[in-house]
Amino acid sequence: MSGSLLTAAEVAKVLGVPKSWVYEQSRRGRIPTVTLGRYRRYRADAIEAWVKELETAGSNGLPKRGRPIG
């Protein structure tokens, strides 16, 4: 991916999720977006960085927790 702008459909295809999921995560502020008037777009490099960040965090975007000791 590069710094090009993607549509929700393109992001959904890259991530392998429904387009509605992309819209919902955008609405909740969980996916980085660029607003162009009434259009919402996604920078390809920002989506790539966001996915890498999720790889180091839990799948819900929160830090991973280990098993309790004891």
PDB file of N, CA, C, O and CB in Angstrom:
ATOM      1  N   MET A   1       0.837  -1.191   0.000  1.00  0.00           N
ATOM      2  CA  MET A   1       0.000   0.000   0.000  1.00  0.00           C
ATOM      3  C   MET A   1       0.875   1.244   0.000  1.00  0.00           C
ATOM      4  O   MET A   1       2.047   1.191   0.372  1.00  0.00           O
ATOM      5  CB  MET A   1      -0.948   0.004   1.214  1.00  0.00           C
ATOM      6  N   SER A   2       0.308   2.342  -0.411  1.00  0.00           N
ATOM      7  CA  SER A   2       1.038   3.605  -0.407  1.00  0.00           C
ATOM      8  C   SER A   2       0.156   4.678   0.216  1.00  0.00           C
ATOM      9  O   SER A   2      -0.807   4.360   0.913  1.00  0.00           O
ATOM     10  CB  SER A   2       1.474   4.009  -1.847  1.00  0.00           C
ATOM     11  N   GLY A   3       0.479   5.955  -0.031  1.00  0.00           N
ATOM     12  CA  GLY A   3      -0.276   7.055   0.540  1.00  0.00           C
ATOM     13  C   GLY A   3      -1.529   7.399  -0.237  1.00  0.00           C
ATOM     14  O   GLY A   3      -2.135   8.441   0.011  1.00  0.00           O
ATOM     15  N   SER A   4      -1.934   6.552  -1.172  1.00  0.00           N
ATOM     16  CA  SER A   4      -3.123   6.842  -1.965  1.00  0.00           C
ATOM     17  C   SER A   4      -4.380   6.742  -1.105  1.00  0.00           C
ATOM     18  O   SER A   4      -4.374   6.123  -0.040  1.00  0.00           O
ATOM     19  CB  SER A   4      -3.219   5.883  -3.163  1.00  0.00           C
ATOM     20  N   LEU A   5      -5.459   7.365  -1.588  1.00  0.00           N
ATOM     21  CA  LEU A   5      -6.727   7.341  -0.866  1.00  0.00           C
ATOM     22  C   LEU A   5      -7.585   6.188  -1.360  1.00  0.00           C
ATOM     23  O   LEU A   5      -7.711   5.960  -2.563  1.00  0.00           O
ATOM     24  CB  LEU A   5      -7.475   8.677  -1.029  1.00  0.00           C
ATOM     25  N   LEU A   6      -8.170   5.466  -0.418  1.00  0.00           N
ATOM     26  CA  LEU A   6      -9.006   4.309  -0.723  1.00  0.00           C
ATOM     27  C   LEU A   6     -10.446   4.579  -0.327  1.00  0.00           C
ATOM     28  O   LEU A   6     -10.709   5.399   0.553  1.00  0.00           O
ATOM     29  CB  LEU A   6      -8.483   3.057  -0.007  1.00  0.00           C
ATOM     30  N   THR A   7     -11.374   3.895  -0.972  1.00  0.00           N
ATOM     31  CA  THR A   7     -12.777   3.940  -0.576  1.00  0.00           C
ATOM     32  C   THR A   7     -13.012   2.880   0.497  1.00  0.00           C
ATOM     33  O   THR A   7     -12.149   2.039   0.749  1.00  0.00           O
ATOM     34  CB  THR A   7     -13.719   3.715  -1.803  1.00  0.00           C
ATOM     35  N   ALA A   8     -14.177   2.926   1.122  1.00  0.00           N
ATOM     36  CA  ALA A   8     -14.524   1.916   2.121  1.00  0.00           C
ATOM     37  C   ALA A   8     -14.549   0.528   1.493  1.00  0.00           C
ATOM     38  O   ALA A   8     -14.136  -0.446   2.122  1.00  0.00           O
ATOM     39  CB  ALA A   8     -15.885   2.235   2.762  1.00  0.00           C
ATOM     40  N   ALA A   9     -15.030   0.433   0.257  1.00  0.00           N
ATOM     41  CA  ALA A   9     -15.073  -0.862  -0.430  1.00  0.00           C
ATOM     42  C   ALA A   9     -13.663  -1.411  -0.650  1.00  0.00           C
ATOM     43  O   ALA A   9     -13.432  -2.611  -0.501  1.00  0.00           O
ATOM     44  CB  ALA A   9     -15.805  -0.732  -1.779  1.00  0.00           C
ATOM     45  N   GLU A  10     -12.732  -0.541  -0.999  1.00  0.00           N
ATOM     46  CA  GLU A  10     -11.351  -0.974  -1.216  1.00  0.00           C
ATOM     47  C   GLU A  10     -10.698  -1.403   0.092  1.00  0.00           C
ATOM     48  O   GLU A  10      -9.966  -2.392   0.129  1.00  0.00           O
ATOM     49  CB  GLU A  10     -10.534   0.148  -1.866  1.00  0.00           C
ATOM     50  N   VAL A  11     -10.964  -0.658   1.170  1.00  0.00           N
ATOM     51  CA  VAL A  11     -10.424  -1.028   2.485  1.00  0.00           C
ATOM     52  C   VAL A  11     -11.002  -2.371   2.917  1.00  0.00           C
ATOM     53  O   VAL A  11     -10.281  -3.229   3.427  1.00  0.00           O
ATOM     54  CB  VAL A  11     -10.741   0.067   3.545  1.00  0.00           C
ATOM     55  N   ALA A  12     -12.303  -2.550   2.710  1.00  0.00           N
ATOM     56  CA  ALA A  12     -12.950  -3.812   3.071  1.00  0.00           C
ATOM     57  C   ALA A  12     -12.315  -4.983   2.326  1.00  0.00           C
ATOM     58  O   ALA A  12     -12.100  -6.048   2.904  1.00  0.00           O
ATOM     59  CB  ALA A  12     -14.454  -3.749   2.770  1.00  0.00           C
ATOM     60  N   LYS A  13     -12.021  -4.785   1.059  1.00  0.00           N
ATOM     61  CA  LYS A  13     -11.403  -5.850   0.259  1.00  0.00           C
ATOM     62  C   LYS A  13     -10.005  -6.176   0.771  1.00  0.00           C
ATOM     63  O   LYS A  13      -9.636  -7.345   0.880  1.00  0.00           O
ATOM     64  CB  LYS A  13     -11.338  -5.443  -1.223  1.00  0.00           C
ATOM     65  N   VAL A  14      -9.223  -5.132   1.087  1.00  0.00           N
ATOM     66  CA  VAL A  14      -7.864  -5.329   1.601  1.00  0.00           C
ATOM     67  C   VAL A  14      -7.893  -6.071   2.936  1.00  0.00           C
ATOM     68  O   VAL A  14      -7.083  -6.968   3.170  1.00  0.00           O
ATOM     69  CB  VAL A  14      -7.146  -3.974   1.763  1.00  0.00           C
ATOM     70  N   LEU A  15      -8.833  -5.694   3.815  1.00  0.00           N
ATOM     71  CA  LEU A  15      -8.906  -6.289   5.147  1.00  0.00           C
ATOM     72  C   LEU A  15      -9.685  -7.600   5.173  1.00  0.00           C
ATOM     73  O   LEU A  15      -9.585  -8.362   6.134  1.00  0.00           O
ATOM     74  CB  LEU A  15      -9.534  -5.315   6.103  1.00  0.00           C
ATOM     75  N   GLY A  16     -10.461  -7.866   4.122  1.00  0.00           N
ATOM     76  CA  GLY A  16     -11.266  -9.083   4.089  1.00  0.00           C
ATOM     77  C   GLY A  16     -12.460  -9.028   5.014  1.00  0.00           C
ATOM     78  O   GLY A  16     -12.828 -10.031   5.626  1.00  0.00           O
ATOM     79  N   VAL A  17     -13.068  -7.857   5.117  1.00  0.00           N
ATOM     80  CA  VAL A  17     -14.233  -7.653   5.981  1.00  0.00           C
ATOM     81  C   VAL A  17     -15.347  -7.004   5.165  1.00  0.00           C
ATOM     82  O   VAL A  17     -15.086  -6.486   4.079  1.00  0.00           O
ATOM     83  CB  VAL A  17     -13.868  -6.773   7.220  1.00  0.00           C
ATOM     84  N   PRO A  18     -16.590  -7.021   5.667  1.00  0.00           N
ATOM     85  CA  PRO A  18     -17.675  -6.345   4.952  1.00  0.00           C
ATOM     86  C   PRO A  18     -17.491  -4.827   4.943  1.00  0.00           C
ATOM     87  O   PRO A  18     -16.907  -4.257   5.864  1.00  0.00           O
ATOM     88  CB  PRO A  18     -19.019  -6.701   5.584  1.00  0.00           C
ATOM     89  N   LYS A  19     -17.988  -4.194   3.911  1.00  0.00           N
ATOM     90  CA  LYS A  19     -17.915  -2.734   3.806  1.00  0.00           C
ATOM     91  C   LYS A  19     -18.641  -2.079   4.977  1.00  0.00           C
ATOM     92  O   LYS A  19     -18.212  -1.033   5.462  1.00  0.00           O
ATOM     93  CB  LYS A  19     -18.517  -2.254   2.466  1.00  0.00           C
ATOM     94  N   SER A  20     -19.737  -2.684   5.437  1.00  0.00           N
ATOM     95  CA  SER A  20     -20.492  -2.127   6.567  1.00  0.00           C
ATOM     96  C   SER A  20     -19.637  -2.081   7.832  1.00  0.00           C
ATOM     97  O   SER A  20     -19.789  -1.174   8.650  1.00  0.00           O
ATOM     98  CB  SER A  20     -21.763  -2.955   6.823  1.00  0.00           C
ATOM     99  N   TRP A  21     -18.734  -3.058   7.996  1.00  0.00           N
ATOM    100  CA  TRP A  21     -17.845  -3.073   9.159  1.00  0.00           C
ATOM    101  C   TRP A  21     -16.884  -1.893   9.100  1.00  0.00           C
ATOM    102  O   TRP A  21     -16.618  -1.246  10.114  1.00  0.00           O
ATOM    103  CB  TRP A  21     -17.059  -4.402   9.232  1.00  0.00           C
ATOM    104  N   VAL A  22     -16.365  -1.615   7.904  1.00  0.00           N
ATOM    105  CA  VAL A  22     -15.455  -0.478   7.724  1.00  0.00           C
ATOM    106  C   VAL A  22     -16.178   0.814   8.086  1.00  0.00           C
ATOM    107  O   VAL A  22     -15.629   1.654   8.798  1.00  0.00           O
ATOM    108  CB  VAL A  22     -14.924  -0.415   6.261  1.00  0.00           C
ATOM    109  N   TYR A  23     -17.417   0.977   7.595  1.00  0.00           N
ATOM    110  CA  TYR A  23     -18.192   2.180   7.912  1.00  0.00           C
ATOM    111  C   TYR A  23     -18.426   2.310   9.416  1.00  0.00           C
ATOM    112  O   TYR A  23     -18.292   3.398   9.976  1.00  0.00           O
ATOM    113  CB  TYR A  23     -19.535   2.157   7.174  1.00  0.00           C
ATOM    114  N   GLU A  24     -18.775   1.207  10.062  1.00  0.00           N
ATOM    115  CA  GLU A  24     -19.050   1.235  11.505  1.00  0.00           C
ATOM    116  C   GLU A  24     -17.792   1.593  12.303  1.00  0.00           C
ATOM    117  O   GLU A  24     -17.851   2.408  13.224  1.00  0.00           O
ATOM    118  CB  GLU A  24     -19.598  -0.127  11.972  1.00  0.00           C
ATOM    119  N   GLN A  25     -16.662   0.988  11.952  1.00  0.00           N
ATOM    120  CA  GLN A  25     -15.417   1.293  12.659  1.00  0.00           C
ATOM    121  C   GLN A  25     -14.992   2.736  12.421  1.00  0.00           C
ATOM    122  O   GLN A  25     -14.423   3.375  13.306  1.00  0.00           O
ATOM    123  CB  GLN A  25     -14.303   0.336  12.218  1.00  0.00           C
ATOM    124  N   SER A  26     -15.264   3.242  11.240  1.00  0.00           N
ATOM    125  CA  SER A  26     -14.963   4.645  10.928  1.00  0.00           C
ATOM    126  C   SER A  26     -15.815   5.565  11.783  1.00  0.00           C
ATOM    127  O   SER A  26     -15.324   6.535  12.360  1.00  0.00           O
ATOM    128  CB  SER A  26     -15.197   4.940   9.431  1.00  0.00           C
ATOM    129  N   ARG A  27     -17.105   5.243  11.853  1.00  0.00           N
ATOM    130  CA  ARG A  27     -18.038   6.065  12.634  1.00  0.00           C
ATOM    131  C   ARG A  27     -17.630   6.110  14.105  1.00  0.00           C
ATOM    132  O   ARG A  27     -17.779   7.137  14.767  1.00  0.00           O
ATOM    133  CB  ARG A  27     -19.472   5.522  12.502  1.00  0.00           C
ATOM    134  N   ARG A  28     -17.119   5.000  14.604  1.00  0.00           N
ATOM    135  CA  ARG A  28     -16.697   4.923  16.008  1.00  0.00           C
ATOM    136  C   ARG A  28     -15.304   5.505  16.242  1.00  0.00           C
ATOM    137  O   ARG A  28     -14.841   5.577  17.380  1.00  0.00           O
ATOM    138  CB  ARG A  28     -16.723   3.483  16.473  1.00  0.00           C
ATOM    139  N   GLY A  29     -14.640   5.919  15.165  1.00  0.00           N
ATOM    140  CA  GLY A  29     -13.316   6.517  15.295  1.00  0.00           C
ATOM    141  C   GLY A  29     -12.198   5.514  15.468  1.00  0.00           C
ATOM    142  O   GLY A  29     -11.118   5.874  15.937  1.00  0.00           O
ATOM    143  N   ARG A  30     -12.426   4.272  15.105  1.00  0.00           N
ATOM    144  CA  ARG A  30     -11.416   3.230  15.292  1.00  0.00           C
ATOM    145  C   ARG A  30     -10.498   3.059  14.087  1.00  0.00           C
ATOM    146  O   ARG A  30      -9.395   2.528  14.213  1.00  0.00           O
ATOM    147  CB  ARG A  30     -12.088   1.922  15.594  1.00  0.00           C
ATOM    148  N   ILE A  31     -10.956   3.512  12.915  1.00  0.00           N
ATOM    149  CA  ILE A  31     -10.144   3.446  11.703  1.00  0.00           C
ATOM    150  C   ILE A  31      -9.812   4.874  11.300  1.00  0.00           C
ATOM    151  O   ILE A  31     -10.709   5.716  11.252  1.00  0.00           O
ATOM    152  CB  ILE A  31     -10.886   2.681  10.543  1.00  0.00           C
ATOM    153  N   PRO A  32      -8.541   5.175  11.007  1.00  0.00           N
ATOM    154  CA  PRO A  32      -8.182   6.536  10.587  1.00  0.00           C
ATOM    155  C   PRO A  32      -8.808   6.875   9.236  1.00  0.00           C
ATOM    156  O   PRO A  32      -8.722   6.099   8.285  1.00  0.00           O
ATOM    157  CB  PRO A  32      -6.653   6.689  10.511  1.00  0.00           C
ATOM    158  N   THR A  33      -9.443   8.055   9.167  1.00  0.00           N
ATOM    159  CA  THR A  33     -10.120   8.471   7.938  1.00  0.00           C
ATOM    160  C   THR A  33      -9.705   9.875   7.527  1.00  0.00           C
ATOM    161  O   THR A  33      -9.136  10.634   8.312  1.00  0.00           O
ATOM    162  CB  THR A  33     -11.635   8.409   8.117  1.00  0.00           C
ATOM    163  N   VAL A  34     -10.002  10.195   6.283  1.00  0.00           N
ATOM    164  CA  VAL A  34      -9.834  11.539   5.737  1.00  0.00           C
ATOM    165  C   VAL A  34     -11.208  11.944   5.222  1.00  0.00           C
ATOM    166  O   VAL A  34     -11.808  11.218   4.429  1.00  0.00           O
ATOM    167  CB  VAL A  34      -8.722  11.597   4.590  1.00  0.00           C
ATOM    168  N   THR A  35     -11.715  13.095   5.663  1.00  0.00           N
ATOM    169  CA  THR A  35     -13.012  13.563   5.203  1.00  0.00           C
ATOM    170  C   THR A  35     -12.822  14.607   4.118  1.00  0.00           C
ATOM    171  O   THR A  35     -12.134  15.609   4.312  1.00  0.00           O
ATOM    172  CB  THR A  35     -13.834  14.135   6.369  1.00  0.00           C
ATOM    173  N   LEU A  36     -13.440  14.358   2.979  1.00  0.00           N
ATOM    174  CA  LEU A  36     -13.400  15.273   1.842  1.00  0.00           C
ATOM    175  C   LEU A  36     -14.840  15.688   1.560  1.00  0.00           C
ATOM    176  O   LEU A  36     -15.557  15.016   0.820  1.00  0.00           O
ATOM    177  CB  LEU A  36     -12.723  14.609   0.573  1.00  0.00           C
ATOM    178  N   GLY A  37     -15.251  16.800   2.158  1.00  0.00           N
ATOM    179  CA  GLY A  37     -16.649  17.200   2.030  1.00  0.00           C
ATOM    180  C   GLY A  37     -17.528  16.162   2.694  1.00  0.00           C
ATOM    181  O   GLY A  37     -17.393  15.905   3.890  1.00  0.00           O
ATOM    182  N   ARG A  38     -18.422  15.566   1.932  1.00  0.00           N
ATOM    183  CA  ARG A  38     -19.294  14.533   2.501  1.00  0.00           C
ATOM    184  C   ARG A  38     -18.748  13.126   2.284  1.00  0.00           C
ATOM    185  O   ARG A  38     -19.402  12.142   2.632  1.00  0.00           O
ATOM    186  CB  ARG A  38     -20.682  14.636   1.899  1.00  0.00           C
ATOM    187  N   TYR A  39     -17.562  13.031   1.715  1.00  0.00           N
ATOM    188  CA  TYR A  39     -16.953  11.734   1.428  1.00  0.00           C
ATOM    189  C   TYR A  39     -15.903  11.384   2.469  1.00  0.00           C
ATOM    190  O   TYR A  39     -15.159  12.244   2.939  1.00  0.00           O
ATOM    191  CB  TYR A  39     -16.330  11.730   0.032  1.00  0.00           C
ATOM    192  N   ARG A  40     -15.859  10.119   2.815  1.00  0.00           N
ATOM    193  CA  ARG A  40     -14.857   9.617   3.750  1.00  0.00           C
ATOM    194  C   ARG A  40     -13.919   8.707   2.974  1.00  0.00           C
ATOM    195  O   ARG A  40     -14.358   7.782   2.292  1.00  0.00           O
ATOM    196  CB  ARG A  40     -15.518   8.860   4.956  1.00  0.00           C
ATOM    197  N   ARG A  41     -12.632   8.975   3.085  1.00  0.00           N
ATOM    198  CA  ARG A  41     -11.618   8.167   2.410  1.00  0.00           C
ATOM    199  C   ARG A  41     -10.595   7.704   3.438  1.00  0.00           C
ATOM    200  O   ARG A  41     -10.561   8.186   4.570  1.00  0.00           O
ATOM    201  CB  ARG A  41     -10.928   8.967   1.262  1.00  0.00           C
ATOM    202  N   TYR A  42      -9.777   6.776   3.022  1.00  0.00           N
ATOM    203  CA  TYR A  42      -8.823   6.130   3.916  1.00  0.00           C
ATOM    204  C   TYR A  42      -7.455   6.140   3.256  1.00  0.00           C
ATOM    205  O   TYR A  42      -7.292   5.640   2.143  1.00  0.00           O
ATOM    206  CB  TYR A  42      -9.264   4.677   4.260  1.00  0.00           C
ATOM    207  N   ARG A  43      -6.462   6.718   3.950  1.00  0.00           N
ATOM    208  CA  ARG A  43      -5.099   6.710   3.414  1.00  0.00           C
ATOM    209  C   ARG A  43      -4.545   5.296   3.539  1.00  0.00           C
ATOM    210  O   ARG A  43      -4.569   4.701   4.616  1.00  0.00           O
ATOM    211  CB  ARG A  43      -4.182   7.742   4.163  1.00  0.00           C
ATOM    212  N   ALA A  44      -4.054   4.775   2.443  1.00  0.00           N
ATOM    213  CA  ALA A  44      -3.556   3.399   2.421  1.00  0.00           C
ATOM    214  C   ALA A  44      -2.444   3.191   3.445  1.00  0.00           C
ATOM    215  O   ALA A  44      -2.419   2.169   4.131  1.00  0.00           O
ATOM    216  CB  ALA A  44      -3.050   3.040   1.024  1.00  0.00           C
ATOM    217  N   ASP A  45      -1.525   4.151   3.555  1.00  0.00           N
ATOM    218  CA  ASP A  45      -0.428   3.992   4.517  1.00  0.00           C
ATOM    219  C   ASP A  45      -0.930   4.065   5.953  1.00  0.00           C
ATOM    220  O   ASP A  45      -0.362   3.418   6.834  1.00  0.00           O
ATOM    221  CB  ASP A  45       0.640   5.061   4.288  1.00  0.00           C
ATOM    222  N   ALA A  46      -1.986   4.841   6.208  1.00  0.00           N
ATOM    223  CA  ALA A  46      -2.556   4.929   7.556  1.00  0.00           C
ATOM    224  C   ALA A  46      -3.261   3.622   7.924  1.00  0.00           C
ATOM    225  O   ALA A  46      -3.199   3.181   9.072  1.00  0.00           O
ATOM    226  CB  ALA A  46      -3.544   6.116   7.652  1.00  0.00           C
ATOM    227  N   ILE A  47      -3.928   3.010   6.953  1.00  0.00           N
ATOM    228  CA  ILE A  47      -4.581   1.721   7.206  1.00  0.00           C
ATOM    229  C   ILE A  47      -3.532   0.654   7.497  1.00  0.00           C
ATOM    230  O   ILE A  47      -3.703  -0.163   8.402  1.00  0.00           O
ATOM    231  CB  ILE A  47      -5.459   1.300   5.998  1.00  0.00           C
ATOM    232  N   GLU A  48      -2.455   0.664   6.732  1.00  0.00           N
ATOM    233  CA  GLU A  48      -1.372  -0.300   6.953  1.00  0.00           C
ATOM    234  C   GLU A  48      -0.766  -0.124   8.349  1.00  0.00           C
ATOM    235  O   GLU A  48      -0.520  -1.110   9.043  1.00  0.00           O
ATOM    236  CB  GLU A  48      -0.278  -0.139   5.871  1.00  0.00           C
ATOM    237  N   ALA A  49      -0.525   1.120   8.764  1.00  0.00           N
ATOM    238  CA  ALA A  49       0.026   1.390  10.097  1.00  0.00           C
ATOM    239  C   ALA A  49      -0.961   0.968  11.180  1.00  0.00           C
ATOM    240  O   ALA A  49      -0.560   0.433  12.214  1.00  0.00           O
ATOM    241  CB  ALA A  49       0.373   2.885  10.249  1.00  0.00           C
ATOM    242  N   TRP A  50      -2.255   1.208  10.944  1.00  0.00           N
ATOM    243  CA  TRP A  50      -3.293   0.841  11.903  1.00  0.00           C
ATOM    244  C   TRP A  50      -3.319  -0.678  12.098  1.00  0.00           C
ATOM    245  O   TRP A  50      -3.436  -1.155  13.227  1.00  0.00           O
ATOM    246  CB  TRP A  50      -4.676   1.350  11.429  1.00  0.00           C
ATOM    247  N   VAL A  51      -3.210  -1.433  11.009  1.00  0.00           N
ATOM    248  CA  VAL A  51      -3.198  -2.896  11.096  1.00  0.00           C
ATOM    249  C   VAL A  51      -1.964  -3.363  11.863  1.00  0.00           C
ATOM    250  O   VAL A  51      -2.065  -4.267  12.693  1.00  0.00           O
ATOM    251  CB  VAL A  51      -3.226  -3.531   9.682  1.00  0.00           C
ATOM    252  N   LYS A  52      -0.809  -2.767  11.603  1.00  0.00           N
ATOM    253  CA  LYS A  52       0.414  -3.135  12.327  1.00  0.00           C
ATOM    254  C   LYS A  52       0.269  -2.846  13.816  1.00  0.00           C
ATOM    255  O   LYS A  52       0.744  -3.609  14.657  1.00  0.00           O
ATOM    256  CB  LYS A  52       1.629  -2.378  11.759  1.00  0.00           C
ATOM    257  N   GLU A  53      -0.393  -1.735  14.132  1.00  0.00           N
ATOM    258  CA  GLU A  53      -0.636  -1.385  15.535  1.00  0.00           C
ATOM    259  C   GLU A  53      -1.529  -2.430  16.193  1.00  0.00           C
ATOM    260  O   GLU A  53      -1.309  -2.795  17.348  1.00  0.00           O
ATOM    261  CB  GLU A  53      -1.278   0.014  15.646  1.00  0.00           C
ATOM    262  N   LEU A  54      -2.533  -2.913  15.467  1.00  0.00           N
ATOM    263  CA  LEU A  54      -3.420  -3.943  16.005  1.00  0.00           C
ATOM    264  C   LEU A  54      -2.688  -5.256  16.222  1.00  0.00           C
ATOM    265  O   LEU A  54      -3.035  -6.021  17.122  1.00  0.00           O
ATOM    266  CB  LEU A  54      -4.601  -4.161  15.074  1.00  0.00           C
ATOM    267  N   GLU A  55      -1.675  -5.524  15.403  1.00  0.00           N
ATOM    268  CA  GLU A  55      -0.897  -6.753  15.561  1.00  0.00           C
ATOM    269  C   GLU A  55      -0.159  -6.766  16.892  1.00  0.00           C
ATOM    270  O   GLU A  55       0.046  -7.831  17.474  1.00  0.00           O
ATOM    271  CB  GLU A  55       0.098  -6.908  14.408  1.00  0.00           C
ATOM    272  N   THR A  56       0.238  -5.605  17.375  1.00  0.00           N
ATOM    273  CA  THR A  56       0.960  -5.538  18.642  1.00  0.00           C
ATOM    274  C   THR A  56       0.016  -5.344  19.814  1.00  0.00           C
ATOM    275  O   THR A  56       0.402  -5.557  20.963  1.00  0.00           O
ATOM    276  CB  THR A  56       1.979  -4.416  18.609  1.00  0.00           C
ATOM    277  N   ALA A  57      -1.224  -4.940  19.537  1.00  0.00           N
ATOM    278  CA  ALA A  57      -2.236  -4.797  20.581  1.00  0.00           C
ATOM    279  C   ALA A  57      -3.180  -5.989  20.481  1.00  0.00           C
ATOM    280  O   ALA A  57      -3.019  -6.843  19.610  1.00  0.00           O
ATOM    281  CB  ALA A  57      -3.017  -3.438  20.448  1.00  0.00           C
ATOM    282  N   GLY A  58      -4.153  -6.042  21.366  1.00  0.00           N
ATOM    283  CA  GLY A  58      -5.171  -7.082  21.266  1.00  0.00           C
ATOM    284  C   GLY A  58      -6.040  -6.829  20.049  1.00  0.00           C
ATOM    285  O   GLY A  58      -5.975  -5.752  19.456  1.00  0.00           O
ATOM    286  N   SER A  59      -6.841  -7.791  19.673  1.00  0.00           N
ATOM    287  CA  SER A  59      -7.676  -7.648  18.482  1.00  0.00           C
ATOM    288  C   SER A  59      -8.724  -6.557  18.639  1.00  0.00           C
ATOM    289  O   SER A  59      -9.261  -6.076  17.641  1.00  0.00           O
ATOM    290  CB  SER A  59      -8.354  -8.961  18.165  1.00  0.00           C
ATOM    291  N   ASN A  60      -9.030  -6.154  19.876  1.00  0.00           N
ATOM    292  CA  ASN A  60      -9.999  -5.087  20.096  1.00  0.00           C
ATOM    293  C   ASN A  60      -9.327  -3.722  20.177  1.00  0.00           C
ATOM    294  O   ASN A  60      -9.980  -2.729  20.498  1.00  0.00           O
ATOM    295  CB  ASN A  60     -10.788  -5.351  21.368  1.00  0.00           C
ATOM    296  N   GLY A  61      -8.037  -3.661  19.891  1.00  0.00           N
ATOM    297  CA  GLY A  61      -7.323  -2.394  19.907  1.00  0.00           C
ATOM    298  C   GLY A  61      -6.736  -2.044  21.260  1.00  0.00           C
ATOM    299  O   GLY A  61      -6.080  -1.013  21.409  1.00  0.00           O
ATOM    300  N   LEU A  62      -6.969  -2.897  22.245  1.00  0.00           N
ATOM    301  CA  LEU A  62      -6.420  -2.666  23.579  1.00  0.00           C
ATOM    302  C   LEU A  62      -5.174  -3.520  23.761  1.00  0.00           C
ATOM    303  O   LEU A  62      -5.021  -4.538  23.086  1.00  0.00           O
ATOM    304  CB  LEU A  62      -7.471  -2.983  24.679  1.00  0.00           C
ATOM    305  N   PRO A  63      -4.277  -3.121  24.665  1.00  0.00           N
ATOM    306  CA  PRO A  63      -3.071  -3.925  24.883  1.00  0.00           C
ATOM    307  C   PRO A  63      -3.420  -5.352  25.279  1.00  0.00           C
ATOM    308  O   PRO A  63      -4.403  -5.589  25.981  1.00  0.00           O
ATOM    309  CB  PRO A  63      -2.194  -3.286  25.960  1.00  0.00           C
ATOM    310  N   LYS A  64      -2.611  -6.298  24.827  1.00  0.00           N
ATOM    311  CA  LYS A  64      -2.839  -7.695  25.184  1.00  0.00           C
ATOM    312  C   LYS A  64      -2.601  -7.885  26.673  1.00  0.00           C
ATOM    313  O   LYS A  64      -1.764  -7.221  27.284  1.00  0.00           O
ATOM    314  CB  LYS A  64      -1.925  -8.633  24.363  1.00  0.00           C
ATOM    315  N   ARG A  65      -3.357  -8.804  27.231  1.00  0.00           N
ATOM    316  CA  ARG A  65      -3.184  -9.135  28.646  1.00  0.00           C
ATOM    317  C   ARG A  65      -2.691 -10.571  28.738  1.00  0.00           C
ATOM    318  O   ARG A  65      -3.164 -11.457  28.026  1.00  0.00           O
ATOM    319  CB  ARG A  65      -4.519  -8.945  29.449  1.00  0.00           C
ATOM    320  N   GLY A  66      -1.747 -10.777  29.613  1.00  0.00           N
ATOM    321  CA  GLY A  66      -1.254 -12.131  29.828  1.00  0.00           C
ATOM    322  C   GLY A  66      -2.133 -12.866  30.823  1.00  0.00           C
ATOM    323  O   GLY A  66      -3.061 -12.296  31.397  1.00  0.00           O
ATOM    324  N   ARG A  67      -1.829 -14.124  31.015  1.00  0.00           N
ATOM    325  CA  ARG A  67      -2.546 -14.901  32.023  1.00  0.00           C
ATOM    326  C   ARG A  67      -2.149 -14.435  33.403  1.00  0.00           C
ATOM    327  O   ARG A  67      -0.984 -14.110  33.632  1.00  0.00           O
ATOM    328  CB  ARG A  67      -2.268 -16.404  31.865  1.00  0.00           C
ATOM    329  N   PRO A  68      -3.086 -14.393  34.323  1.00  0.00           N
ATOM    330  CA  PRO A  68      -2.739 -14.004  35.694  1.00  0.00           C
ATOM    331  C   PRO A  68      -1.742 -14.989  36.295  1.00  0.00           C
ATOM    332  O   PRO A  68      -1.811 -16.194  36.050  1.00  0.00           O
ATOM    333  CB  PRO A  68      -4.004 -13.924  36.573  1.00  0.00           C
ATOM    334  N   ILE A  69      -0.835 -14.466  37.071  1.00  0.00           N
ATOM    335  CA  ILE A  69       0.161 -15.307  37.736  1.00  0.00           C
ATOM    336  C   ILE A  69      -0.416 -15.761  39.065  1.00  0.00           C
ATOM    337  O   ILE A  69      -0.958 -14.957  39.823  1.00  0.00           O
ATOM    338  CB  ILE A  69       1.515 -14.543  37.941  1.00  0.00           C
ATOM    339  N   GLY A  70      -0.298 -17.053  39.343  1.00  0.00           N
ATOM    340  CA  GLY A  70      -0.713 -17.570  40.628  1.00  0.00           C
ATOM    341  C   GLY A  70      -1.963 -18.255  40.584  1.00  0.00           C
ATOM    342  O   GLY A  70      -2.435 -18.746  41.609  1.00  0.00           O
TER     343      GLY A  70
END
